Amino acid sequence: MSAHLKRVVRQFSVLVSLGLVLCLVFVFLSYAVEYYGGQQKFESLCASQGGARVFQRLEKNLGWTVDEAYDGRHHEEFRRPFSFGHIAFVRVPDKKEVWFDAVPDPERPGKFLMTPADPARSVRYRYRYKRLNFPDDERFGGSRENIIDLATGKSVASFTIIYYQWAKPENTILHAPTSQSCRREPGSFDRFYRALYTGPGVQ
C-alpha cells in the first residue's frame, strides 16, 4: 500500500471515529435535554397540582355519595370515603340504578350493611376518583381524589398524585425503571384526613 493510500485510510478512520463520537454526544444531549425538560415540568406540576388541598372545612356525620355503581360483590366503589371518618352513610347505586345507603357492619369488619336509600336522609358530599391523562405528553400520568360539596357544586378538597416516566424501561440500560411520583411526606394521608374537618390549607 502506498504512503498516499495509507494517509487517506488514516484520515478516513479519523473522520469515522469523529462521526461516531459526535453521534454519541448528540444522543446523550438529546436524552439530557428531554430528561431535564421533563423533570422541570414534573416538579412544576407537583408544586401546582400535587398533594393535598383543603379549600373548605367539611361538616361531620353527613351523607356522602360516589360516582361508581356497586356491582353487588365488591365494596371498592364506596369504601374509600369511610376512611375519612365522620361519615353517616354513603349512598351508592347498583348496576340497575337502584340506590342504597351503605354503612360499615359493626359485626363484620370490612363488610357493609346495605339498605334501600332513605329519601329523608340528605347527601352533602360526593367522592370522585379520576385518573389523570396528559395527551400532549405520554410520560406523565396521575390520579386525583376529589370531594365535591353538592350544595355548591364546588370542590372542597382534593389529593393529587402526579407520575412521571422520562423513558420506558425497555429503552434504558438493564431495563431500569425511570418512573417517579410527587414526593409525599410520611403520614401525609393522615394529615389530609384530619385537615378535612379542621380547615383550609395545602398539606
Secondary structure, DSSP 8 states (H G I E B T S, - for coil): --HHHHHHHHHHHHHHHHHHHHHHHHHHHHHHHHHHHHHHHHHHHHHHT-EEEE-S---SSEEEEESS-B-SS--HHHHHHHTTS-EEEEEEEBTTS-EEEEEE-TTSTT-EEEEE--TTS-EEEEEEEEEEE-TT-TTEEEEEEEEEETTTTEEEEEEEEEEEESS-GGGSGGG---EEE----TTHHHHHHHHHTT--EE-
